[in-house]
Amino acid sequence: MPAKIAINGYGTIGKRVADAVSLQDDMKVVGVAKTKPNFEAKLAAKKGYSVYASDKESLGKFAKAGFQAAGTLEDLLKEADLVVDCTPEESGYKPMYEKAGVKAVWQGGEEHSLTNLSFNAAANYADCLGARFVRVPSCNTTGLIRTLYPLDAHIGVEKVLAVMVRRAADPGDSKKGPINAIEPELEMPSHHGPDVQSVLPKLNIHTIAVKVSSTLMHLHAVSVDLKEPVDEAQVLDVWKRFPRVAFVSGGEGVKSTAQIMELARDLSRDRSDLYEIAVWKDGVHVVEGKHLYYFQAVHQESDVVPENVDAIRALLQLEKDPRKSMEKTDRTMRIGAVR
């Protein structure tokens, strides 16, 4: 019998996780919870998801709007084995999940201390088997782990400096900025480095971030000091052994995040999502054998989605082998077409 999954929050990540769960044969969506009866709630209902109000106050808003909710989040949790929390950070639902006796997966907006266990399918799946609560780190953190973990596991990493050029807002968000500026994150290091260490605690990494007026993707410029001398071909070979890393080429016309998003559209991906981390293969350079430089792009709306599916499998022990879980997730979501 498929595991019963609730989705609390049906925005940028929640709606993608719901659709990804629906593609799996070992889990199913039993309902999604929303605070408002907005267009996303109506689209969820049209897709066949049972829509619940987040609380009794929200239930009143649904009734006033003529939207028949299936109940409240409290009712939904009674039907679920696990809840994927895709609500804004610090929404405070943990006590409710504990009371309901359900397992939970949170997103990267939350602090690692909420669960003391942050999840990445390739790096620490086994550590999360049977856990009650985990957190999937942010899109940027997930992107860094996807390329740095293989390097550290197969070559060895002395230290990392990553500069993140962050998009200002998601395409559907009209409230954030900057509109016409470049905004540095003055905290040093940025929170991304410590966040990577929540999964890879021994990795020596520092991060710098700036925000720019783009909505398409994040871009990382990464400098890595390696323990062993290698060349560019060996680095690419390491990444080829791991899923969810895609290669693009400036020489073939993929010169920016705009062309990467066009590639995702041409692949007929749902919502034009690119779940993989895109690495420019002709932007990979090794200097003096041990100094590696590369660029990668992160689609902030979607790269964490397959990690959520694998986290569900780990917590509910639907699959104990990380490779098998990732292969199943990637097959159903058509991940891996870009290599």
KEKE-3310 file (N, C-alpha, C; in steps of 0.2 Angstrom, whole numbers, plus 5000, padded with zeros to 4 digits):
npx = (5004:5003:5013:5006:5005:5005:5004:5009:5007:5006:5014:5027:5037:5029:5019:5026:5032:5021:5016:5027:5027:5016:5019:5025:5025:5025:5020:5008:4998:4988:4982:4982:4987:4982:4983:4975:4961:4966:4971:4980:4976:4963:4968:4975:4964:4958:4967:4964:4968:4964:4959:4964:4961:4972:4969:4956:4952:4956:4948:4936:4938:4939:4926:4919:4923:4917:4923:4924:4932:4941:4943:4952:4970:4974:4964:4969:4981:4978:4976:4988:5004:5016:5021:5025:5032:5030:5029:5031:5046:5049:5036:5030:5024:5029:5025:5012:5014:5021:5011:5002:5008:5015:5028:5040:5045:5055:5059:5073:5072:5071:5080:5094:5094:5081:5078:5090:5095:5099:5096:5103:5102:5112:5123:5120:5109:5108:5110:5098:5088:5073:5072:5063:5061:5067:5076:5077:5090:5092:5090:5102:5111:5109:5113:5127:5131:5128:5139:5150:5151:5154:5167:5174:5172:5179:5191:5195:5194:5202:5199:5186:5179:5165:5156:5141:5129:5114:5097:5084:5071:5058:5050:5036:5034:5030:5034:5047:5064:5081:5076:5083:5097:5112:5114:5124:5127:5130:5134:5147:5155:5142:5126:5126:5138:5139:5127:5129:5138:5130:5126:5138:5149:5163:5168:5178:5173:5169:5158:5151:5139:5129:5115:5105:5096:5087:5076:5078:5088:5100:5118:5133:5150:5164:5178:5190:5201:5210:5215:5222:5232:5224:5216:5205:5197:5196:5190:5177:5174:5172:5160:5151:5148:5139:5121:5110:5118:5120:5127:5132:5137:5146:5152:5143:5133:5126:5127:5122:5111:5099:5099:5100:5087:5080:5083:5078:5064:5064:5066:5054:5050:5040:5033:5044:5055:5072:5079:5091:5108:5116:5132:5144:5154:5164:5169:5176:5190:5207:5221:5238:5236:5230:5221:5205:5192:5176:5159:5142:5124:5109:5093:5081:5068:5066:5077:5077:5067:5067:5075:5066:5057:5066:5069:5057:5056:5067:5064:5052:5057:5055:5063:5079:5091:5101:5104:5095:5083:5085:5087:5074:5066:5072:5069:5055:5053:5060:5073:5090:5092:5100:5116)
npy = (4994:5011:5024:5037:5054:5070:5087:5102:5118:5125:5131:5138:5127:5117:5114:5108:5097:5090:5086:5078:5068:5062:5055:5044:5026:5021:5029:5042:5057:5063:5074:5092:5107:5124:5141:5151:5153:5154:5156:5145:5136:5133:5127:5116:5109:5106:5098:5086:5085:5084:5097:5106:5117:5128:5130:5133:5147:5149:5140:5147:5157:5150:5145:5157:5161:5152:5140:5123:5116:5102:5100:5104:5107:5099:5089:5083:5078:5067:5058:5055:5048:5054:5071:5084:5099:5114:5127:5145:5150:5147:5144:5136:5123:5112:5107:5103:5092:5083:5081:5074:5063:5061:5059:5071:5082:5096:5112:5121:5134:5134:5133:5122:5117:5115:5101:5095:5087:5086:5084:5075:5066:5059:5061:5058:5049:5036:5040:5045:5036:5030:5041:5053:5067:5077:5090:5097:5105:5122:5128:5133:5128:5114:5113:5116:5105:5095:5095:5097:5086:5074:5077:5078:5065:5057:5063:5072:5086:5101:5115:5126:5140:5148:5159:5166:5171:5177:5175:5188:5186:5173:5169:5171:5180:5196:5204:5206:5211:5215:5228:5235:5234:5228:5218:5216:5202:5206:5199:5188:5172:5170:5162:5150:5142:5137:5130:5120:5113:5107:5095:5090:5090:5090:5097:5111:5125:5141:5155:5167:5179:5188:5197:5199:5207:5197:5183:5170:5160:5154:5158:5150:5153:5144:5140:5128:5120:5106:5089:5080:5080:5083:5083:5092:5083:5072:5078:5080:5067:5062:5069:5064:5051:5053:5056:5069:5080:5090:5094:5108:5118:5132:5134:5128:5137:5139:5151:5158:5159:5160:5153:5140:5139:5139:5127:5118:5121:5116:5103:5099:5099:5098:5113:5119:5115:5113:5100:5096:5101:5113:5112:5121:5113:5118:5128:5123:5122:5118:5123:5122:5109:5106:5116:5120:5127:5132:5135:5135:5132:5135:5130:5138:5135:5121:5112:5105:5097:5083:5078:5079:5069:5058:5059:5057:5043:5038:5042:5035:5022:5016:5012:5007:5008:5021:5023:5016:5022:5035:5032:5028:5039:5048:5042:5043:5056:5060:5064:5067:5068:5078:5077)
npz = (5000:4996:5004:5013:5010:5016:5011:5017:5013:4998:4987:4978:4980:4986:4977:4967:4974:4977:4965:4961:4970:4967:4955:4959:4963:4976:4985:4989:4987:5000:5003:5002:5011:5013:5017:5011:5000:4986:4969:4967:4976:4970:4958:4963:4968:4955:4950:4956:4970:4987:4996:5010:5023:5033:5046:5058:5056:5043:5037:5038:5029:5017:5016:5015:5003:4995:4993:4995:5007:5012:5025:5040:5043:5054:5053:5041:5044:5051:5042:5036:5034:5034:5033:5021:5024:5017:5020:5024:5032:5049:5052:5062:5064:5070:5083:5081:5072:5080:5090:5082:5078:5066:5054:5047:5034:5031:5023:5016:5021:5035:5050:5053:5066:5069:5066:5068:5058:5042:5025:5011:4997:4990:4999:5013:5015:5021:5035:5038:5038:5043:5052:5062:5059:5046:5037:5021:5014:5007:4990:4985:4994:4992:4978:4979:4987:4978:4969:4976:4985:4978:4973:4985:4990:4980:4976:4986:4996:5000:5003:5001:4991:4988:4977:4977:4965:4967:4962:4962:4964:4963:4947:4948:4958:4963:4973:4978:4978:4972:4960:4951:4954:4962:4976:4990:5001:5017:5028:5033:5033:5021:5024:5018:5018:5031:5031:5021:5028:5037:5032:5026:5037:5039:5028:5023:5020:5013:5010:4999:4995:4983:4977:4963:4949:4943:4938:4935:4938:4950:4951:4953:4956:4959:4968:4971:4982:4979:4986:4979:4964:4948:4932:4920:4914:4922:4933:4927:4925:4937:4941:4932:4937:4946:4949:4944:4940:4927:4911:4902:4888:4884:4872:4864:4863:4875:4885:4896:4910:4904:4892:4898:4904:4893:4887:4896:4894:4880:4883:4887:4900:4915:4920:4915:4922:4929:4937:4939:4943:4934:4925:4918:4906:4898:4906:4917:4925:4929:4938:4940:4944:4957:4959:4957:4947:4943:4936:4940:4938:4946:4947:4956:4959:4958:4961:4973:4974:4969:4980:4991:4988:4989:5003:5009:5006:5013:5027:5029:5026:5014:5004:5006:5000:4994:4981:4973:4977:4972:4958:4955:4958:4949:4937:4936:4936:4925:4925:4921:4907:4902:4900)
capx = (5000:5007:5013:5001:5009:5002:5008:5007:5009:5006:5017:5033:5040:5024:5015:5031:5033:5015:5016:5032:5025:5010:5022:5028:5020:5026:5018:5002:4996:4982:4979:4987:4984:4983:4980:4970:4958:4968:4971:4984:4971:4959:4971:4976:4958:4957:4972:4962:4971:4960:4962:4962:4962:4977:4966:4949:4951:4957:4942:4931:4940:4937:4919:4917:4925:4913:4927:4923:4938:4940:4944:4958:4977:4973:4961:4973:4987:4975:4976:4995:5010:5021:5019:5031:5031:5033:5026:5036:5051:5047:5028:5029:5020:5032:5021:5006:5016:5022:5005:4998:5012:5017:5035:5040:5051:5055:5063:5079:5071:5071:5087:5096:5093:5074:5078:5097:5096:5098:5096:5105:5101:5119:5128:5118:5103:5108:5110:5091:5084:5069:5071:5056:5061:5073:5076:5080:5093:5090:5092:5109:5115:5108:5117:5134:5132:5128:5145:5156:5152:5157:5174:5177:5172:5183:5197:5197:5194:5206:5195:5181:5177:5160:5153:5134:5125:5107:5091:5081:5064:5055:5047:5029:5034:5031:5035:5053:5069:5081:5073:5088:5103:5116:5114:5128:5125:5136:5136:5152:5153:5135:5124:5126:5143:5137:5122:5133:5142:5125:5126:5145:5152:5170:5170:5181:5169:5167:5153:5150:5133:5126:5108:5105:5089:5085:5072:5078:5092:5106:5124:5139:5157:5167:5185:5191:5208:5210:5220:5226:5232:5219:5215:5198:5193:5195:5184:5171:5172:5169:5153:5147:5146:5133:5115:5107:5122:5120:5133:5130:5143:5146:5154:5137:5128:5123:5131:5119:5105:5093:5099:5098:5080:5077:5085:5073:5058:5064:5065:5046:5049:5035:5035:5051:5060:5078:5080:5099:5113:5120:5139:5147:5159:5170:5170:5179:5198:5212:5227:5243:5235:5225:5216:5199:5187:5170:5153:5136:5118:5104:5086:5079:5061:5065:5082:5076:5061:5069:5078:5061:5055:5070:5069:5051:5058:5072:5061:5047:5060:5051:5069:5085:5097:5100:5105:5089:5078:5087:5086:5067:5064:5074:5066:5048:5053:5063:5079:5096:5092:5105:5123)
capy = (5000:5017:5028:5043:5060:5077:5093:5108:5123:5123:5137:5136:5120:5113:5111:5103:5091:5086:5082:5073:5062:5058:5051:5038:5021:5019:5035:5046:5063:5062:5081:5098:5112:5131:5146:5155:5150:5158:5152:5139:5131:5130:5123:5110:5105:5104:5092:5081:5085:5086:5104:5107:5124:5127:5131:5135:5153:5149:5137:5152:5161:5146:5145:5164:5162:5147:5134:5118:5113:5095:5100:5108:5103:5094:5083:5080:5074:5061:5053:5055:5044:5059:5078:5088:5106:5119:5133:5150:5148:5148:5144:5134:5118:5106:5104:5100:5086:5079:5078:5070:5057:5060:5061:5077:5084:5103:5115:5125:5141:5133:5132:5115:5116:5112:5094:5092:5082:5089:5078:5075:5059:5056:5061:5055:5045:5031:5043:5048:5031:5029:5047:5056:5073:5080:5096:5097:5112:5126:5127:5135:5123:5108:5114:5115:5098:5090:5095:5096:5079:5069:5079:5076:5058:5054:5066:5075:5094:5105:5120:5129:5147:5149:5165:5164:5176:5175:5178:5192:5183:5168:5172:5172:5184:5203:5209:5206:5214:5222:5228:5238:5235:5222:5219:5211:5200:5208:5193:5184:5170:5169:5157:5144:5138:5133:5126:5114:5109:5103:5089:5088:5093:5091:5101:5117:5130:5148:5157:5175:5180:5194:5197:5203:5208:5191:5179:5164:5155:5156:5156:5149:5153:5140:5139:5122:5117:5098:5086:5076:5083:5080:5087:5094:5077:5068:5081:5079:5060:5061:5071:5059:5045:5055:5059:5076:5085:5091:5098:5112:5121:5139:5133:5126:5142:5140:5156:5161:5155:5161:5147:5134:5138:5137:5120:5115:5121:5112:5096:5098:5098:5101:5120:5121:5114:5109:5098:5095:5107:5113:5114:5123:5109:5122:5132:5119:5124:5116:5126:5119:5102:5105:5122:5119:5133:5130:5138:5130:5136:5131:5132:5138:5132:5114:5107:5102:5093:5076:5077:5078:5062:5053:5060:5053:5036:5037:5042:5029:5016:5013:5010:5008:5009:5027:5023:5013:5028:5041:5030:5028:5046:5052:5039:5045:5063:5061:5068:5064:5069:5082:5074)
capz = (5000:4995:5009:5013:5011:5016:5009:5020:5009:4991:4984:4973:4981:4988:4972:4964:4978:4977:4958:4960:4974:4963:4950:4963:4965:4983:4990:4986:4991:5003:5003:5003:5015:5011:5021:5008:4994:4981:4963:4968:4980:4965:4954:4967:4967:4948:4949:4960:4976:4992:4998:5017:5026:5038:5053:5058:5054:5036:5035:5037:5023:5011:5016:5013:4995:4991:4991:5000:5009:5015:5033:5042:5043:5059:5050:5036:5047:5054:5036:5033:5037:5034:5030:5019:5026:5012:5022:5025:5037:5056:5053:5069:5064:5073:5089:5078:5069:5085:5093:5077:5077:5059:5052:5043:5030:5031:5018:5018:5025:5042:5053:5054:5073:5070:5066:5069:5053:5036:5021:5004:4995:4988:5004:5019:5015:5026:5041:5039:5037:5049:5056:5062:5056:5043:5033:5015:5013:5002:4983:4984:4997:4988:4972:4981:4989:4972:4965:4980:4989:4974:4973:4991:4991:4976:4976:4992:4996:5006:5005:4995:4992:4983:4977:4974:4962:4968:4958:4967:4966:4958:4942:4950:4964:4961:4979:4980:4973:4969:4953:4947:4958:4964:4983:4993:5008:5021:5033:5031:5027:5020:5028:5014:5020:5037:5029:5018:5033:5041:5028:5025:5043:5038:5022:5024:5015:5014:5004:4998:4991:4980:4974:4957:4947:4938:4942:4931:4942:4954:4947:4958:4954:4964:4969:4976:4982:4980:4989:4974:4957:4943:4926:4919:4912:4928:4937:4924:4925:4944:4941:4928:4941:4951:4946:4945:4938:4920:4908:4897:4885:4881:4865:4860:4863:4882:4888:4902:4913:4900:4888:4902:4905:4886:4887:4900:4890:4875:4885:4888:4907:4918:4922:4913:4928:4928:4943:4939:4943:4927:4926:4911:4906:4896:4912:4922:4924:4934:4938:4944:4946:4962:4960:4952:4946:4939:4936:4940:4939:4950:4946:4963:4960:4957:4962:4980:4973:4970:4987:4995:4987:4992:5010:5011:5006:5019:5033:5030:5025:5008:5001:5011:4996:4991:4973:4970:4978:4967:4951:4954:4958:4943:4931:4936:4935:4918:4927:4918:4900:4900:4902)
cpx = (5004:5007:5009:5004:5004:5007:5006:5011:5010:5008:5022:5035:5034:5020:5019:5032:5027:5014:5021:5030:5020:5013:5025:5023:5021:5023:5012:5001:4989:4978:4984:4983:4986:4980:4975:4967:4959:4968:4975:4980:4966:4962:4973:4970:4956:4961:4969:4964:4965:4963:4959:4964:4967:4975:4959:4947:4951:4951:4936:4932:4938:4930:4916:4918:4921:4917:4926:4929:4936:4941:4950:4964:4977:4970:4965:4979:4984:4975:4983:5000:5016:5019:5026:5029:5034:5030:5032:5040:5048:5039:5026:5024:5022:5028:5015:5008:5017:5016:5001:5002:5014:5025:5034:5046:5050:5059:5068:5078:5072:5078:5088:5094:5085:5074:5084:5098:5094:5100:5099:5105:5108:5123:5126:5112:5103:5107:5102:5086:5080:5068:5064:5056:5067:5071:5080:5083:5090:5092:5099:5113:5115:5113:5124:5135:5132:5135:5151:5157:5155:5165:5177:5177:5177:5190:5200:5198:5198:5201:5191:5179:5171:5156:5146:5131:5118:5102:5088:5074:5063:5051:5040:5029:5035:5032:5042:5058:5076:5078:5079:5094:5106:5117:5119:5125:5131:5138:5142:5155:5145:5133:5124:5132:5141:5132:5124:5135:5136:5124:5133:5149:5160:5173:5172:5178:5168:5163:5152:5144:5131:5119:5108:5097:5088:5081:5073:5082:5097:5112:5129:5146:5161:5174:5186:5198:5208:5216:5225:5226:5227:5219:5207:5194:5192:5190:5177:5169:5169:5161:5148:5145:5140:5127:5114:5113:5122:5125:5130:5137:5142:5147:5148:5131:5124:5128:5128:5114:5099:5093:5098:5091:5077:5078:5080:5066:5058:5064:5058:5046:5043:5037:5041:5056:5066:5080:5088:5102:5117:5127:5141:5154:5165:5172:5174:5187:5202:5218:5232:5241:5229:5220:5211:5194:5182:5164:5147:5130:5113:5097:5082:5072:5061:5070:5081:5070:5062:5071:5072:5058:5059:5070:5062:5053:5062:5068:5056:5050:5057:5057:5075:5091:5096:5100:5098:5083:5079:5085:5078:5064:5066:5071:5059:5048:5057:5069:5085:5096:5098:5112:5128)
cpy = (5006:5021:5035:5049:5066:5082:5099:5114:5121:5129:5134:5129:5115:5109:5106:5097:5087:5082:5077:5067:5058:5054:5044:5032:5018:5024:5038:5052:5062:5069:5086:5103:5119:5135:5151:5151:5153:5153:5146:5134:5128:5126:5116:5105:5102:5098:5086:5080:5087:5092:5105:5114:5123:5127:5133:5142:5153:5145:5142:5156:5157:5146:5151:5164:5156:5141:5129:5114:5106:5095:5105:5103:5098:5088:5079:5076:5068:5055:5052:5050:5050:5066:5081:5095:5110:5126:5138:5148:5151:5148:5141:5128:5112:5103:5100:5093:5081:5076:5073:5063:5056:5062:5067:5079:5092:5105:5119:5132:5140:5131:5124:5113:5113:5105:5091:5087:5085:5084:5079:5068:5055:5056:5058:5052:5040:5034:5045:5042:5030:5035:5049:5063:5075:5086:5095:5104:5115:5125:5128:5129:5116:5108:5113:5108:5094:5090:5094:5089:5074:5071:5077:5069:5055:5057:5069:5083:5097:5111:5123:5136:5147:5156:5164:5171:5174:5179:5182:5189:5177:5172:5174:5177:5191:5207:5210:5210:5212:5222:5230:5239:5228:5223:5214:5209:5201:5203:5189:5179:5170:5163:5150:5140:5134:5128:5119:5110:5105:5096:5086:5092:5094:5095:5108:5122:5136:5151:5165:5175:5187:5193:5201:5203:5203:5187:5171:5159:5158:5154:5155:5149:5150:5139:5133:5120:5110:5095:5082:5080:5079:5085:5088:5087:5072:5071:5079:5072:5058:5063:5067:5053:5047:5058:5066:5081:5085:5095:5102:5115:5128:5139:5131:5131:5143:5144:5159:5157:5155:5155:5141:5133:5137:5130:5116:5115:5116:5104:5094:5096:5101:5108:5123:5120:5111:5107:5097:5101:5107:5116:5115:5118:5113:5128:5129:5120:5121:5119:5123:5112:5101:5111:5122:5125:5130:5134:5133:5135:5132:5134:5132:5135:5125:5109:5103:5097:5085:5074:5076:5071:5057:5053:5056:5045:5034:5037:5036:5022:5012:5010:5012:5009:5016:5027:5021:5019:5033:5039:5030:5035:5049:5049:5042:5052:5065:5065:5064:5065:5073:5079:5076)
cpz = (5000:5002:5008:5015:5011:5014:5012:5017:5002:4986:4979:4974:4983:4982:4967:4967:4977:4970:4958:4964:4970:4957:4953:4964:4972:4988:4986:4990:4993:5004:5004:5007:5013:5016:5018:5002:4988:4974:4963:4972:4975:4960:4957:4966:4960:4947:4952:4967:4981:4995:5005:5019:5032:5045:5052:5055:5046:5033:5034:5031:5017:5010:5013:5005:4991:4989:4997:5002:5012:5022:5034:5042:5048:5056:5045:5039:5050:5048:5034:5038:5038:5031:5027:5020:5021:5014:5023:5031:5044:5056:5059:5069:5068:5078:5086:5075:5074:5089:5088:5076:5070:5059:5048:5040:5029:5025:5021:5021:5032:5044:5054:5061:5074:5070:5068:5064:5046:5030:5014:5002:4993:4994:5010:5020:5020:5033:5043:5039:5044:5054:5057:5058:5052:5039:5027:5014:5007:4995:4982:4988:4994:4982:4974:4983:4983:4969:4970:4984:4984:4973:4979:4992:4986:4975:4982:4991:5002:5008:4999:4997:4986:4983:4973:4971:4962:4964:4964:4969:4961:4953:4944:4955:4962:4967:4981:4975:4975:4962:4949:4951:4959:4972:4986:4999:5012:5026:5029:5035:5027:5023:5024:5016:5026:5035:5025:5023:5038:5038:5028:5031:5042:5032:5025:5018:5017:5008:5005:4993:4989:4977:4968:4954:4941:4942:4939:4936:4946:4950:4953:4954:4960:4963:4974:4976:4984:4983:4985:4967:4952:4937:4925:4918:4918:4933:4934:4925:4932:4944:4937:4932:4945:4947:4948:4944:4930:4918:4902:4894:4882:4874:4861:4860:4870:4886:4894:4904:4908:4895:4891:4903:4898:4885:4890:4897:4884:4876:4887:4896:4910:4921:4920:4918:4926:4935:4944:4940:4937:4928:4919:4911:4903:4901:4917:4920:4930:4933:4943:4947:4952:4964:4955:4953:4941:4940:4936:4941:4942:4949:4953:4964:4961:4960:4968:4979:4973:4977:4992:4994:4990:5000:5013:5011:5012:5026:5034:5028:5019:5004:5005:5007:4993:4984:4970:4971:4973:4960:4950:4954:4951:4937:4930:4934:4928:4920:4924:4911:4898:4903:4897)
residu = (MET:PRO:ALA:LYS:ILE:ALA:ILE:ASN:GLY:TYR:GLY:THR:ILE:GLY:LYS:ARG:VAL:ALA:ASP:ALA:VAL:SER:LEU:GLN:ASP:ASP:MET:LYS:VAL:VAL:GLY:VAL:ALA:LYS:THR:LYS:PRO:ASN:PHE:GLU:ALA:LYS:LEU:ALA:ALA:LYS:LYS:GLY:TYR:SER:VAL:TYR:ALA:SER:ASP:LYS:GLU:SER:LEU:GLY:LYS:PHE:ALA:LYS:ALA:GLY:PHE:GLN:ALA:ALA:GLY:THR:LEU:GLU:ASP:LEU:LEU:LYS:GLU:ALA:ASP:LEU:VAL:VAL:ASP:CYS:THR:PRO:GLU:GLU:SER:GLY:TYR:LYS:PRO:MET:TYR:GLU:LYS:ALA:GLY:VAL:LYS:ALA:VAL:TRP:GLN:GLY:GLY:GLU:GLU:HIS:SER:LEU:THR:ASN:LEU:SER:PHE:ASN:ALA:ALA:ALA:ASN:TYR:ALA:ASP:CYS:LEU:GLY:ALA:ARG:PHE:VAL:ARG:VAL:PRO:SER:CYS:ASN:THR:THR:GLY:LEU:ILE:ARG:THR:LEU:TYR:PRO:LEU:ASP:ALA:HIS:ILE:GLY:VAL:GLU:LYS:VAL:LEU:ALA:VAL:MET:VAL:ARG:ARG:ALA:ALA:ASP:PRO:GLY:ASP:SER:LYS:LYS:GLY:PRO:ILE:ASN:ALA:ILE:GLU:PRO:GLU:LEU:GLU:MET:PRO:SER:HIS:HIS:GLY:PRO:ASP:VAL:GLN:SER:VAL:LEU:PRO:LYS:LEU:ASN:ILE:HIS:THR:ILE:ALA:VAL:LYS:VAL:SER:SER:THR:LEU:MET:HIS:LEU:HIS:ALA:VAL:SER:VAL:ASP:LEU:LYS:GLU:PRO:VAL:ASP:GLU:ALA:GLN:VAL:LEU:ASP:VAL:TRP:LYS:ARG:PHE:PRO:ARG:VAL:ALA:PHE:VAL:SER:GLY:GLY:GLU:GLY:VAL:LYS:SER:THR:ALA:GLN:ILE:MET:GLU:LEU:ALA:ARG:ASP:LEU:SER:ARG:ASP:ARG:SER:ASP:LEU:TYR:GLU:ILE:ALA:VAL:TRP:LYS:ASP:GLY:VAL:HIS:VAL:VAL:GLU:GLY:LYS:HIS:LEU:TYR:TYR:PHE:GLN:ALA:VAL:HIS:GLN:GLU:SER:ASP:VAL:VAL:PRO:GLU:ASN:VAL:ASP:ALA:ILE:ARG:ALA:LEU:LEU:GLN:LEU:GLU:LYS:ASP:PRO:ARG:LYS:SER:MET:GLU:LYS:THR:ASP:ARG:THR:MET:ARG:ILE:GLY:ALA:VAL:ARG)
# end
